[in-house]
Amino acid sequence: MRLAELSARSGVSMATIKYYLREGLLQPGRRITATLAEYDEEHLRRLRLVRALIQVGRLPVNSAREVLAALHEEGLSRNRQLGTAVWALPHGPAPDDTDPATASARRTADELLERVGWSHGGEPPDAPDSPPYQMLVTAITTLTRLGYPCSAADLEPYARAMERIAVDDLDLVERYAPDEQVEVAVALTVLYEPVLMGLRRLAQARESHRRFEAD
């Protein structure tokens, strides 16, 4: 396909495609003439992944380039491919290790992961340097500092609920062909988070009505 068709099929503007080509995020097309190149389905798949990382996931170009390079490491398992892409997404500030509450938050996070059986000897998703783990520690630190419930027992029901949601997430990803799954995992991770937040608040409203409307 020519550049115009690649743009139409991917939903990415021609100017943006040319930018991705200049930045090395998209491999060059097969040269037909000095001014024309031809692109194929592999370009289309790669372009959709780049769009998911940059336009949906809000990754900086340099970070997206690193992710794309990592995804093409020889022998990388599907699990590692998905993890590499999703972990690159913004996760908020890392824990502040100068804050005395951070050490306590790490202990709480570790206890929580032990309770739900998510510890795998340092393997993801609970490795101490993993972005999701650090995000959890930061959140627990904030809850601790403000005096809200955040013990492992308090958080365990939420972890159990997320465990069920993770199964549904991966079921959705597996509806797609293997060469589309990394792009889909990135897009759904970002796009479904507002869905989860909206559903949670609707569920809270329903439960509040059930409990307190008669007061």
N, C-alpha and C positions, 0 to 999 in steps of 0.2 A: 504494500500500500504506500501511497505517497504521504507526505507530511500532513496535508489537509485531511485525508481520511483518518490518519492516526489521531489527529486532534478531535475529529468528530466522534470517533469510536471511544476515545478515552475520556472525553469531556474536559480535556486540558487544552488551553489556548495554544495556538501555534507559537506565539511569543514565549510562553512559559516553557514549551517543549524545547525551543532553541536555547533557552537559558539553561535547562537541565543538561542539554548536550554540551554546552560550553563548560559547565561545571563538572562534567564527567559522571553525572548521575545516571545518564542514559547513554548506552553504547551507540556509536555512529551507525547510520544506515549503510546499506550497500550502495556504493556510488555507481550511478548510471551515466551521468554526464558530469561536467565540471560544476554544474549548479543544481543537479537533481540527485536525490538519494531515495532508496526504496527501503521500507520498513516491514517487519513481519510480526507474527503473533508474539514472539518473544519480546519484541520492543513494547508491544501493547501491555503484556503482563508486567514488565519491569516498570513501565510508566505508571500503571495503576498502583504499584507498590510505592513508588516515589511519591505519588500524590497522597497516598495514605499516610506516609511518614511525615511529609512536610505540610500539606494543606489540612489534613485532618489531625494528625498527631502533633503539629506545631513544632517539629524538630528543626533546629538550625541546619543549614545545608551541610556544614562540616560533620555534624552528628549523623545526619542521614547517610552521608558518604561512608562513614565508618561502619554503620550498620550494614549497608549494602555489601561492603567488602567482607565483613564477618560472615554474612549469610552465604558467601560463595567459598568459604573454607571447605576444603575437601573432607568428606566424611562427617560433616556436621549433621547430627540427627534432627529429625523434625522437631523434637522437644527443644533442642538447643536453638534451632532457627526461630521458633516462636518466642522463646524466652529472650533471645538477643534483641528481637524487634520490639517486643512489648516493654522490656526493661528500659529501653532507650527513651521511652515516652517520659514527659515531665512528671515527676513524683513529688514535687514540693521540696522544701528545705531539708537538708540532712540533719541528723541529731547534733545538738550542741554538746560536745563532750566536756565542755567546761561547766556545764550546768549540773549541779549535784543530783538533780532529779533524773538525769538521763541514765545513770547507772541503775537506778531503781526501775526505770521504765524498761531497760533491756532485760532485767530479771523477770519482770512481769511478762514481757513478750515471749521470752524463752519458756516460761512456765505455761503460757497459753498454748504455744506450739506443741509442747509435750503433751498437754491434756488432749489435744485434738489429733495427735499422732502425725504431725506434719514435719517432724524432725527427721532428717535423713543423713546424719553425720556430716553436716556442712554442705550438702547438695542443695540446689534451689528447691523450693522458693524461700527457704529459711536461712540461707547463708548470711552471716553477719554483714557482709558488704552488699547484699542485694538491695536494689532500690525499694521493693515492696516492704522488706523487713525494716529498712531505715525509716520509711514513711510511717510504719506502725509504731516504731519507737518514738518518733517525733510527736505523733498524736497522743500516745500514752503520757509522754512528758507534759504536754500541755494540759491534759485532763488532770494529772496529778497536781500540777502547780495551781490549778484553779479549784481543786477540791471536789471534783466530780468522780462518781464511781468508775473505776477502771481496773479493778483486780482481774486476775485471770478468770475467776468465776463469773465476774460481771460480763466479760467479753466473750466467753465461750459460746453463748447462744448465737452471737453474731458470726463467729467463725464457722459454726455448724451451718448457719444459713448460707454463708458464702461458699461452703463446700458444695452444697446442692446447686447453687447458681453456677459454679465453675463447671459442673457436669453439663448443665444446659449450654453454657458458653461453648465448650468444646464440641458438643453435639451440633451446634450451629456451624462452627468452623468446618466440621467434617462433611457438611453438605456440599462443600466446594471441592473442586479438583485439587490434588496435592500441590500443584504449582501456583494455586491461588490462595492457599491457606494462610501464608504469612501476612499478605495484604489484608485479608479478611479479619485476621486476629487483631491487627493494629486498629483497623477501622471500627470493629465492633467493641473493642475495649474502650475506645474514646466515645463512640456514639451511644453506647448503651448505658454509660454511667449516668447521664441525665435521666434516662428511662428509669434506672434503679432508684435515683433520688426522688423522682416524681411519684413512683409507686409506693415508696416508703412513706412519703408524706400523706398520700391518699389513704394508706392503710392506718396511719396514726390517727387521721381524722375520723375514720370509720370506728376504730377502737375507742377513741375518746367519746364519740357519740354513744356507743354501746354502754360505756361505763358511767358517764356523767350526765347524760341528757336528762335523766329522771331527777337529778338534784334540783 
